[in-house]
């Protein structure tokens, strides 16, 4: 997988921001952070469960907001 960013008009700062945003969206930064230290399998499972709960709560919150806008 290759991520490319073009520098237009010698604007390197903007290209760096675009690259950082692409890396965050792709999940590469999170993966690098996780690989810095060893995590026990039980800790990995626990963290995955926490993220699933967070994701579920966020989805519920968004659905609630959408329902309020409809009525």
N, CA, C and O atoms as a Maestro MAE file, in Angstrom:
{
 s_m_m2io_version
 :::
 2.0.0
}

f_m_ct {
 s_m_title
 :::
 protein
 m_atom[284] {
  # First column is atom index #
  i_m_mmod_type
  r_m_x_coord
  r_m_y_coord
  r_m_z_coord
  i_m_residue_number
  s_m_chain_name
  s_m_pdb_residue_name
  s_m_pdb_atom_name
  i_m_atomic_number
  :::
  1 25 0.841 -1.172 0.000 1 A "UNK " " N  " 7
  2 3 0.000 0.000 0.000 1 A "UNK " " CA " 6
  3 2 0.886 1.234 0.000 1 A "UNK " " C  " 6
  4 15 1.844 1.330 0.766 1 A "UNK " " O  " 8
  5 25 0.553 2.163 -0.861 2 A "UNK " " N  " 7
  6 3 1.338 3.383 -0.990 2 A "UNK " " CA " 6
  7 2 0.433 4.585 -0.791 2 A "UNK " " C  " 6
  8 15 -0.656 4.655 -1.362 2 A "UNK " " O  " 8
  9 25 0.880 5.519 0.011 3 A "UNK " " N  " 7
  10 3 0.149 6.761 0.206 3 A "UNK " " CA " 6
  11 2 0.983 7.871 -0.409 3 A "UNK " " C  " 6
  12 15 2.135 8.086 -0.032 3 A "UNK " " O  " 8
  13 25 0.383 8.571 -1.358 4 A "UNK " " N  " 7
  14 3 1.091 9.643 -2.042 4 A "UNK " " CA " 6
  15 2 0.419 10.977 -1.771 4 A "UNK " " C  " 6
  16 15 -0.806 11.077 -1.696 4 A "UNK " " O  " 8
  17 25 1.252 12.000 -1.626 5 A "UNK " " N  " 7
  18 3 0.769 13.360 -1.452 5 A "UNK " " CA " 6
  19 2 1.582 14.253 -2.377 5 A "UNK " " C  " 6
  20 15 2.812 14.190 -2.397 5 A "UNK " " O  " 8
  21 25 0.893 15.071 -3.131 6 A "UNK " " N  " 7
  22 3 1.584 15.977 -4.043 6 A "UNK " " CA " 6
  23 2 1.780 17.328 -3.372 6 A "UNK " " C  " 6
  24 15 0.887 17.841 -2.697 6 A "UNK " " O  " 8
  25 25 2.970 17.894 -3.572 7 A "UNK " " N  " 7
  26 3 3.273 19.223 -3.057 7 A "UNK " " CA " 6
  27 2 2.989 20.199 -4.185 7 A "UNK " " C  " 6
  28 15 3.616 20.143 -5.243 7 A "UNK " " O  " 8
  29 25 2.048 21.087 -3.953 8 A "UNK " " N  " 7
  30 3 1.657 22.060 -4.979 8 A "UNK " " CA " 6
  31 2 2.111 23.448 -4.563 8 A "UNK " " C  " 6
  32 15 1.862 23.887 -3.440 8 A "UNK " " O  " 8
  33 25 2.767 24.120 -5.468 9 A "UNK " " N  " 7
  34 3 3.194 25.496 -5.210 9 A "UNK " " CA " 6
  35 2 4.155 25.644 -4.049 9 A "UNK " " C  " 6
  36 15 4.081 26.624 -3.308 9 A "UNK " " O  " 8
  37 25 5.060 24.684 -3.874 10 A "UNK " " N  " 7
  38 3 6.052 24.711 -2.784 10 A "UNK " " CA " 6
  39 2 5.414 24.836 -1.403 10 A "UNK " " C  " 6
  40 15 6.043 25.354 -0.480 10 A "UNK " " O  " 8
  41 25 4.184 24.372 -1.250 11 A "UNK " " N  " 7
  42 3 3.490 24.443 0.029 11 A "UNK " " CA " 6
  43 2 3.657 23.104 0.759 11 A "UNK " " C  " 6
  44 15 2.758 22.264 0.759 11 A "UNK " " O  " 8
  45 25 4.818 22.930 1.374 12 A "UNK " " N  " 7
  46 3 5.154 21.680 2.036 12 A "UNK " " CA " 6
  47 2 4.330 21.486 3.310 12 A "UNK " " C  " 6
  48 15 3.961 20.362 3.648 12 A "UNK " " O  " 8
  49 25 4.041 22.585 4.017 13 A "UNK " " N  " 7
  50 3 3.274 22.479 5.251 13 A "UNK " " CA " 6
  51 2 1.887 21.890 4.983 13 A "UNK " " C  " 6
  52 15 1.417 21.028 5.726 13 A "UNK " " O  " 8
  53 25 1.244 22.358 3.927 14 A "UNK " " N  " 7
  54 3 -0.085 21.843 3.596 14 A "UNK " " CA " 6
  55 2 -0.003 20.370 3.190 14 A "UNK " " C  " 6
  56 15 -0.870 19.575 3.555 14 A "UNK " " O  " 8
  57 25 1.032 20.008 2.441 15 A "UNK " " N  " 7
  58 3 1.217 18.616 2.038 15 A "UNK " " CA " 6
  59 2 1.426 17.728 3.264 15 A "UNK " " C  " 6
  60 15 0.925 16.604 3.302 15 A "UNK " " O  " 8
  61 25 2.155 18.215 4.262 16 A "UNK " " N  " 7
  62 3 2.365 17.451 5.492 16 A "UNK " " CA " 6
  63 2 1.047 17.257 6.243 16 A "UNK " " C  " 6
  64 15 0.784 16.175 6.769 16 A "UNK " " O  " 8
  65 25 0.221 18.304 6.292 17 A "UNK " " N  " 7
  66 3 -1.086 18.192 6.952 17 A "UNK " " CA " 6
  67 2 -1.963 17.166 6.244 17 A "UNK " " C  " 6
  68 15 -2.642 16.366 6.888 17 A "UNK " " O  " 8
  69 25 -1.940 17.197 4.910 18 A "UNK " " N  " 7
  70 3 -2.733 16.250 4.127 18 A "UNK " " CA " 6
  71 2 -2.248 14.825 4.376 18 A "UNK " " C  " 6
  72 15 -3.056 13.912 4.541 18 A "UNK " " O  " 8
  73 25 -0.926 14.636 4.401 19 A "UNK " " N  " 7
  74 3 -0.361 13.309 4.667 19 A "UNK " " CA " 6
  75 2 -0.751 12.811 6.052 19 A "UNK " " C  " 6
  76 15 -1.138 11.654 6.214 19 A "UNK " " O  " 8
  77 25 -0.649 13.684 7.051 20 A "UNK " " N  " 7
  78 3 -1.005 13.299 8.409 20 A "UNK " " CA " 6
  79 2 -2.472 12.900 8.489 20 A "UNK " " C  " 6
  80 15 -2.813 11.916 9.146 20 A "UNK " " O  " 8
  81 25 -3.340 13.657 7.826 21 A "UNK " " N  " 7
  82 3 -4.769 13.347 7.829 21 A "UNK " " CA " 6
  83 2 -5.040 12.005 7.169 21 A "UNK " " C  " 6
  84 15 -5.880 11.238 7.640 21 A "UNK " " O  " 8
  85 25 -4.328 11.712 6.073 22 A "UNK " " N  " 7
  86 3 -4.498 10.432 5.386 22 A "UNK " " CA " 6
  87 2 -4.035 9.279 6.264 22 A "UNK " " C  " 6
  88 15 -4.676 8.228 6.302 22 A "UNK " " O  " 8
  89 25 -2.924 9.471 6.971 23 A "UNK " " N  " 7
  90 3 -2.405 8.421 7.854 23 A "UNK " " CA " 6
  91 2 -3.357 8.160 9.019 23 A "UNK " " C  " 6
  92 15 -3.572 7.010 9.401 23 A "UNK " " O  " 8
  93 25 -3.926 9.228 9.582 24 A "UNK " " N  " 7
  94 3 -4.872 9.058 10.672 24 A "UNK " " CA " 6
  95 2 -6.116 8.328 10.201 24 A "UNK " " C  " 6
  96 15 -6.621 7.441 10.889 24 A "UNK " " O  " 8
  97 25 -6.611 8.699 9.027 25 A "UNK " " N  " 7
  98 3 -7.813 8.075 8.489 25 A "UNK " " CA " 6
  99 2 -7.575 6.600 8.183 25 A "UNK " " C  " 6
  100 15 -8.464 5.768 8.360 25 A "UNK " " O  " 8
  101 25 -6.382 6.290 7.729 26 A "UNK " " N  " 7
  102 3 -6.037 4.920 7.370 26 A "UNK " " CA " 6
  103 2 -5.784 4.042 8.601 26 A "UNK " " C  " 6
  104 15 -5.827 2.815 8.508 26 A "UNK " " O  " 8
  105 25 -5.524 4.666 9.746 27 A "UNK " " N  " 7
  106 3 -5.283 3.910 10.975 27 A "UNK " " CA " 6
  107 2 -3.832 3.524 11.164 27 A "UNK " " C  " 6
  108 15 -3.509 2.760 12.074 27 A "UNK " " O  " 8
  109 25 -2.959 4.035 10.327 28 A "UNK " " N  " 7
  110 3 -1.550 3.675 10.404 28 A "UNK " " CA " 6
  111 2 -0.887 4.238 11.663 28 A "UNK " " C  " 6
  112 15 -0.050 3.574 12.274 28 A "UNK " " O  " 8
  113 25 -1.256 5.451 12.047 29 A "UNK " " N  " 7
  114 3 -0.653 6.066 13.233 29 A "UNK " " CA " 6
  115 2 -1.014 5.272 14.494 29 A "UNK " " C  " 6
  116 15 -0.171 5.074 15.369 29 A "UNK " " O  " 8
  117 25 -2.259 4.824 14.583 30 A "UNK " " N  " 7
  118 3 -2.696 4.037 15.742 30 A "UNK " " CA " 6
  119 2 -1.930 2.715 15.804 30 A "UNK " " C  " 6
  120 15 -1.510 2.274 16.873 30 A "UNK " " O  " 8
  121 25 -1.760 2.094 14.638 31 A "UNK " " N  " 7
  122 3 -1.048 0.822 14.588 31 A "UNK " " CA " 6
  123 2 0.413 0.992 15.019 31 A "UNK " " C  " 6
  124 15 0.940 0.163 15.761 31 A "UNK " " O  " 8
  125 25 1.059 2.052 14.563 32 A "UNK " " N  " 7
  126 3 2.443 2.305 14.966 32 A "UNK " " CA " 6
  127 2 2.534 2.521 16.476 32 A "UNK " " C  " 6
  128 15 3.455 2.029 17.128 32 A "UNK " " O  " 8
  129 25 1.577 3.256 17.021 33 A "UNK " " N  " 7
  130 3 1.563 3.520 18.454 33 A "UNK " " CA " 6
  131 2 1.382 2.218 19.243 33 A "UNK " " C  " 6
  132 15 2.023 2.012 20.273 33 A "UNK " " O  " 8
  133 25 0.499 1.343 18.745 34 A "UNK " " N  " 7
  134 3 0.261 0.072 19.429 34 A "UNK " " CA " 6
  135 2 1.466 -0.848 19.357 34 A "UNK " " C  " 6
  136 15 1.697 -1.625 20.283 34 A "UNK " " O  " 8
  137 25 2.230 -0.783 18.293 35 A "UNK " " N  " 7
  138 3 3.366 -1.686 18.116 35 A "UNK " " CA " 6
  139 2 4.622 -1.232 18.849 35 A "UNK " " C  " 6
  140 15 5.618 -1.955 18.853 35 A "UNK " " O  " 8
  141 25 4.603 -0.064 19.463 36 A "UNK " " N  " 7
  142 3 5.781 0.410 20.184 36 A "UNK " " CA " 6
  143 2 6.093 -0.463 21.394 36 A "UNK " " C  " 6
  144 15 7.256 -0.651 21.749 36 A "UNK " " O  " 8
  145 25 5.051 -0.995 22.022 37 A "UNK " " N  " 7
  146 3 5.226 -1.819 23.211 37 A "UNK " " CA " 6
  147 2 4.405 -3.091 23.067 37 A "UNK " " C  " 6
  148 15 3.385 -3.110 22.378 37 A "UNK " " O  " 8
  149 25 4.854 -4.139 23.716 38 A "UNK " " N  " 7
  150 3 4.117 -5.398 23.687 38 A "UNK " " CA " 6
  151 2 2.877 -5.278 24.564 38 A "UNK " " C  " 6
  152 15 2.936 -4.746 25.673 38 A "UNK " " O  " 8
  153 25 1.763 -5.774 24.060 39 A "UNK " " N  " 7
  154 3 0.527 -5.815 24.842 39 A "UNK " " CA " 6
  155 2 0.114 -7.268 25.018 39 A "UNK " " C  " 6
  156 15 0.108 -8.049 24.067 39 A "UNK " " O  " 8
  157 25 -0.227 -7.610 26.235 40 A "UNK " " N  " 7
  158 3 -0.681 -8.967 26.496 40 A "UNK " " CA " 6
  159 2 -1.995 -9.212 25.749 40 A "UNK " " C  " 6
  160 15 -2.781 -8.284 25.555 40 A "UNK " " O  " 8
  161 25 -2.233 -10.453 25.331 41 A "UNK " " N  " 7
  162 3 -3.472 -10.749 24.608 41 A "UNK " " CA " 6
  163 2 -4.730 -10.359 25.384 41 A "UNK " " C  " 6
  164 15 -5.717 -9.935 24.782 41 A "UNK " " O  " 8
  165 25 -4.708 -10.496 26.702 42 A "UNK " " N  " 7
  166 3 -5.884 -10.120 27.497 42 A "UNK " " CA " 6
  167 2 -6.100 -8.605 27.443 42 A "UNK " " C  " 6
  168 15 -7.239 -8.140 27.406 42 A "UNK " " O  " 8
  169 25 -5.005 -7.839 27.440 43 A "UNK " " N  " 7
  170 3 -5.119 -6.382 27.354 43 A "UNK " " CA " 6
  171 2 -5.631 -5.964 25.973 43 A "UNK " " C  " 6
  172 15 -6.389 -5.002 25.855 43 A "UNK " " O  " 8
  173 25 -5.219 -6.683 24.938 44 A "UNK " " N  " 7
  174 3 -5.678 -6.382 23.584 44 A "UNK " " CA " 6
  175 2 -7.181 -6.622 23.487 44 A "UNK " " C  " 6
  176 15 -7.908 -5.810 22.915 44 A "UNK " " O  " 8
  177 25 -7.644 -7.737 24.048 45 A "UNK " " N  " 7
  178 3 -9.084 -8.049 24.040 45 A "UNK " " CA " 6
  179 2 -9.872 -7.003 24.814 45 A "UNK " " C  " 6
  180 15 -10.934 -6.559 24.377 45 A "UNK " " O  " 8
  181 25 -9.340 -6.614 25.968 46 A "UNK " " N  " 7
  182 3 -10.016 -5.630 26.809 46 A "UNK " " CA " 6
  183 2 -10.146 -4.295 26.069 46 A "UNK " " C  " 6
  184 15 -11.201 -3.662 26.098 46 A "UNK " " O  " 8
  185 25 -9.074 -3.879 25.412 47 A "UNK " " N  " 7
  186 3 -9.088 -2.613 24.663 47 A "UNK " " CA " 6
  187 2 -10.047 -2.688 23.477 47 A "UNK " " C  " 6
  188 15 -10.742 -1.718 23.177 47 A "UNK " " O  " 8
  189 25 -10.086 -3.831 22.806 48 A "UNK " " N  " 7
  190 3 -11.004 -4.002 21.682 48 A "UNK " " CA " 6
  191 2 -12.446 -3.907 22.150 48 A "UNK " " C  " 6
  192 15 -13.292 -3.329 21.468 48 A "UNK " " O  " 8
  193 25 -12.725 -4.478 23.318 49 A "UNK " " N  " 7
  194 3 -14.079 -4.412 23.863 49 A "UNK " " CA " 6
  195 2 -14.445 -2.975 24.231 49 A "UNK " " C  " 6
  196 15 -15.570 -2.540 23.985 49 A "UNK " " O  " 8
  197 25 -13.502 -2.236 24.820 50 A "UNK " " N  " 7
  198 3 -13.738 -0.831 25.155 50 A "UNK " " CA " 6
  199 2 -14.052 -0.018 23.900 50 A "UNK " " C  " 6
  200 15 -14.968 0.805 23.896 50 A "UNK " " O  " 8
  201 25 -13.286 -0.257 22.837 51 A "UNK " " N  " 7
  202 3 -13.508 0.478 21.596 51 A "UNK " " CA " 6
  203 2 -14.855 0.130 20.982 51 A "UNK " " C  " 6
  204 15 -15.523 1.000 20.423 51 A "UNK " " O  " 8
  205 25 -15.259 -1.122 21.077 52 A "UNK " " N  " 7
  206 3 -16.563 -1.529 20.542 52 A "UNK " " CA " 6
  207 2 -17.685 -0.831 21.309 52 A "UNK " " C  " 6
  208 15 -18.665 -0.382 20.714 52 A "UNK " " O  " 8
  209 25 -17.539 -0.742 22.623 53 A "UNK " " N  " 7
  210 3 -18.550 -0.059 23.438 53 A "UNK " " CA " 6
  211 2 -18.600 1.418 23.075 53 A "UNK " " C  " 6
  212 15 -19.683 1.985 22.923 53 A "UNK " " O  " 8
  213 25 -17.423 2.052 22.933 54 A "UNK " " N  " 7
  214 3 -17.368 3.467 22.538 54 A "UNK " " CA " 6
  215 2 -18.041 3.685 21.191 54 A "UNK " " C  " 6
  216 15 -18.820 4.622 21.014 54 A "UNK " " O  " 8
  217 25 -17.727 2.803 20.243 55 A "UNK " " N  " 7
  218 3 -18.291 2.913 18.899 55 A "UNK " " CA " 6
  219 2 -19.814 2.769 18.934 55 A "UNK " " C  " 6
  220 15 -20.528 3.510 18.258 55 A "UNK " " O  " 8
  221 25 -20.308 1.806 19.729 56 A "UNK " " N  " 7
  222 3 -21.750 1.581 19.859 56 A "UNK " " CA " 6
  223 2 -22.437 2.807 20.464 56 A "UNK " " C  " 6
  224 15 -23.478 3.247 19.975 56 A "UNK " " O  " 8
  225 25 -21.845 3.358 21.534 57 A "UNK " " N  " 7
  226 3 -22.429 4.537 22.175 57 A "UNK " " CA " 6
  227 2 -22.460 5.721 21.227 57 A "UNK " " C  " 6
  228 15 -23.426 6.484 21.207 57 A "UNK " " O  " 8
  229 25 -21.402 5.874 20.440 58 A "UNK " " N  " 7
  230 3 -21.347 6.976 19.478 58 A "UNK " " CA " 6
  231 2 -22.431 6.813 18.415 58 A "UNK " " C  " 6
  232 15 -23.086 7.788 18.047 58 A "UNK " " O  " 8
  233 25 -22.626 5.594 17.920 59 A "UNK " " N  " 7
  234 3 -23.670 5.337 16.934 59 A "UNK " " CA " 6
  235 2 -25.047 5.625 17.505 59 A "UNK " " C  " 6
  236 15 -25.895 6.205 16.828 59 A "UNK " " O  " 8
  237 25 -25.275 5.217 18.764 60 A "UNK " " N  " 7
  238 3 -26.558 5.472 19.403 60 A "UNK " " CA " 6
  239 2 -26.806 6.967 19.565 60 A "UNK " " C  " 6
  240 15 -27.919 7.449 19.355 60 A "UNK " " O  " 8
  241 25 -25.763 7.690 19.938 61 A "UNK " " N  " 7
  242 3 -25.869 9.137 20.111 61 A "UNK " " CA " 6
  243 2 -26.209 9.812 18.783 61 A "UNK " " C  " 6
  244 15 -27.050 10.709 18.741 61 A "UNK " " O  " 8
  245 25 -25.559 9.385 17.699 62 A "UNK " " N  " 7
  246 3 -25.831 9.956 16.390 62 A "UNK " " CA " 6
  247 2 -27.245 9.639 15.922 62 A "UNK " " C  " 6
  248 15 -27.910 10.485 15.324 62 A "UNK " " O  " 8
  249 25 -27.706 8.418 16.194 63 A "UNK " " N  " 7
  250 3 -29.081 8.058 15.838 63 A "UNK " " CA " 6
  251 2 -30.080 8.908 16.603 63 A "UNK " " C  " 6
  252 15 -31.093 9.333 16.047 63 A "UNK " " O  " 8
  253 25 -29.799 9.157 17.873 64 A "UNK " " N  " 7
  254 3 -30.679 9.971 18.702 64 A "UNK " " CA " 6
  255 2 -30.753 11.397 18.164 64 A "UNK " " C  " 6
  256 15 -31.829 11.993 18.108 64 A "UNK " " O  " 8
  257 25 -29.615 11.930 17.774 65 A "UNK " " N  " 7
  258 3 -29.573 13.288 17.217 65 A "UNK " " CA " 6
  259 2 -30.350 13.336 15.906 65 A "UNK " " C  " 6
  260 15 -31.096 14.286 15.666 65 A "UNK " " O  " 8
  261 25 -30.186 12.326 15.056 66 A "UNK " " N  " 7
  262 3 -30.909 12.281 13.785 66 A "UNK " " CA " 6
  263 2 -32.413 12.225 14.011 66 A "UNK " " C  " 6
  264 15 -33.174 12.873 13.292 66 A "UNK " " O  " 8
  265 25 -32.845 11.457 15.000 67 A "UNK " " N  " 7
  266 3 -34.275 11.351 15.281 67 A "UNK " " CA " 6
  267 2 -34.854 12.673 15.754 67 A "UNK " " C  " 6
  268 15 -35.992 13.009 15.425 67 A "UNK " " O  " 8
  269 25 -34.075 13.428 16.525 68 A "UNK " " N  " 7
  270 3 -34.544 14.727 16.988 68 A "UNK " " CA " 6
  271 2 -34.713 15.698 15.823 68 A "UNK " " C  " 6
  272 15 -35.633 16.516 15.828 68 A "UNK " " O  " 8
  273 25 -33.839 15.614 14.832 69 A "UNK " " N  " 7
  274 3 -33.932 16.526 13.687 69 A "UNK " " CA " 6
  275 2 -35.099 16.189 12.782 69 A "UNK " " C  " 6
  276 15 -35.634 17.068 12.106 69 A "UNK " " O  " 8
  277 25 -35.499 14.928 12.760 70 A "UNK " " N  " 7
  278 3 -36.598 14.513 11.902 70 A "UNK " " CA " 6
  279 2 -37.923 15.038 12.443 70 A "UNK " " C  " 6
  280 15 -38.765 15.507 11.676 70 A "UNK " " O  " 8
  281 25 -38.114 14.960 13.762 71 A "UNK " " N  " 7
  282 3 -39.401 15.355 14.348 71 A "UNK " " CA " 6
  283 2 -39.387 16.768 14.843 71 A "UNK " " C  " 6
  284 15 -40.394 17.250 15.362 71 A "UNK " " O  " 8
  :::
 }
 m_bond[283] {
  # First column is bond index #
  i_m_from
  i_m_to
  i_m_order
  :::
  1 1 2 1
  2 2 3 1
  3 3 4 2
  4 3 5 1
  5 5 6 1
  6 6 7 1
  7 7 8 2
  8 7 9 1
  9 9 10 1
  10 10 11 1
  11 11 12 2
  12 11 13 1
  13 13 14 1
  14 14 15 1
  15 15 16 2
  16 15 17 1
  17 17 18 1
  18 18 19 1
  19 19 20 2
  20 19 21 1
  21 21 22 1
  22 22 23 1
  23 23 24 2
  24 23 25 1
  25 25 26 1
  26 26 27 1
  27 27 28 2
  28 27 29 1
  29 29 30 1
  30 30 31 1
  31 31 32 2
  32 31 33 1
  33 33 34 1
  34 34 35 1
  35 35 36 2
  36 35 37 1
  37 37 38 1
  38 38 39 1
  39 39 40 2
  40 39 41 1
  41 41 42 1
  42 42 43 1
  43 43 44 2
  44 43 45 1
  45 45 46 1
  46 46 47 1
  47 47 48 2
  48 47 49 1
  49 49 50 1
  50 50 51 1
  51 51 52 2
  52 51 53 1
  53 53 54 1
  54 54 55 1
  55 55 56 2
  56 55 57 1
  57 57 58 1
  58 58 59 1
  59 59 60 2
  60 59 61 1
  61 61 62 1
  62 62 63 1
  63 63 64 2
  64 63 65 1
  65 65 66 1
  66 66 67 1
  67 67 68 2
  68 67 69 1
  69 69 70 1
  70 70 71 1
  71 71 72 2
  72 71 73 1
  73 73 74 1
  74 74 75 1
  75 75 76 2
  76 75 77 1
  77 77 78 1
  78 78 79 1
  79 79 80 2
  80 79 81 1
  81 81 82 1
  82 82 83 1
  83 83 84 2
  84 83 85 1
  85 85 86 1
  86 86 87 1
  87 87 88 2
  88 87 89 1
  89 89 90 1
  90 90 91 1
  91 91 92 2
  92 91 93 1
  93 93 94 1
  94 94 95 1
  95 95 96 2
  96 95 97 1
  97 97 98 1
  98 98 99 1
  99 99 100 2
  100 99 101 1
  101 101 102 1
  102 102 103 1
  103 103 104 2
  104 103 105 1
  105 105 106 1
  106 106 107 1
  107 107 108 2
  108 107 109 1
  109 109 110 1
  110 110 111 1
  111 111 112 2
  112 111 113 1
  113 113 114 1
  114 114 115 1
  115 115 116 2
  116 115 117 1
  117 117 118 1
  118 118 119 1
  119 119 120 2
  120 119 121 1
  121 121 122 1
  122 122 123 1
  123 123 124 2
  124 123 125 1
  125 125 126 1
  126 126 127 1
  127 127 128 2
  128 127 129 1
  129 129 130 1
  130 130 131 1
  131 131 132 2
  132 131 133 1
  133 133 134 1
  134 134 135 1
  135 135 136 2
  136 135 137 1
  137 137 138 1
  138 138 139 1
  139 139 140 2
  140 139 141 1
  141 141 142 1
  142 142 143 1
  143 143 144 2
  144 143 145 1
  145 145 146 1
  146 146 147 1
  147 147 148 2
  148 147 149 1
  149 149 150 1
  150 150 151 1
  151 151 152 2
  152 151 153 1
  153 153 154 1
  154 154 155 1
  155 155 156 2
  156 155 157 1
  157 157 158 1
  158 158 159 1
  159 159 160 2
  160 159 161 1
  161 161 162 1
  162 162 163 1
  163 163 164 2
  164 163 165 1
  165 165 166 1
  166 166 167 1
  167 167 168 2
  168 167 169 1
  169 169 170 1
  170 170 171 1
  171 171 172 2
  172 171 173 1
  173 173 174 1
  174 174 175 1
  175 175 176 2
  176 175 177 1
  177 177 178 1
  178 178 179 1
  179 179 180 2
  180 179 181 1
  181 181 182 1
  182 182 183 1
  183 183 184 2
  184 183 185 1
  185 185 186 1
  186 186 187 1
  187 187 188 2
  188 187 189 1
  189 189 190 1
  190 190 191 1
  191 191 192 2
  192 191 193 1
  193 193 194 1
  194 194 195 1
  195 195 196 2
  196 195 197 1
  197 197 198 1
  198 198 199 1
  199 199 200 2
  200 199 201 1
  201 201 202 1
  202 202 203 1
  203 203 204 2
  204 203 205 1
  205 205 206 1
  206 206 207 1
  207 207 208 2
  208 207 209 1
  209 209 210 1
  210 210 211 1
  211 211 212 2
  212 211 213 1
  213 213 214 1
  214 214 215 1
  215 215 216 2
  216 215 217 1
  217 217 218 1
  218 218 219 1
  219 219 220 2
  220 219 221 1
  221 221 222 1
  222 222 223 1
  223 223 224 2
  224 223 225 1
  225 225 226 1
  226 226 227 1
  227 227 228 2
  228 227 229 1
  229 229 230 1
  230 230 231 1
  231 231 232 2
  232 231 233 1
  233 233 234 1
  234 234 235 1
  235 235 236 2
  236 235 237 1
  237 237 238 1
  238 238 239 1
  239 239 240 2
  240 239 241 1
  241 241 242 1
  242 242 243 1
  243 243 244 2
  244 243 245 1
  245 245 246 1
  246 246 247 1
  247 247 248 2
  248 247 249 1
  249 249 250 1
  250 250 251 1
  251 251 252 2
  252 251 253 1
  253 253 254 1
  254 254 255 1
  255 255 256 2
  256 255 257 1
  257 257 258 1
  258 258 259 1
  259 259 260 2
  260 259 261 1
  261 261 262 1
  262 262 263 1
  263 263 264 2
  264 263 265 1
  265 265 266 1
  266 266 267 1
  267 267 268 2
  268 267 269 1
  269 269 270 1
  270 270 271 1
  271 271 272 2
  272 271 273 1
  273 273 274 1
  274 274 275 1
  275 275 276 2
  276 275 277 1
  277 277 278 1
  278 278 279 1
  279 279 280 2
  280 279 281 1
  281 281 282 1
  282 282 283 1
  283 283 284 2
  :::
 }
}
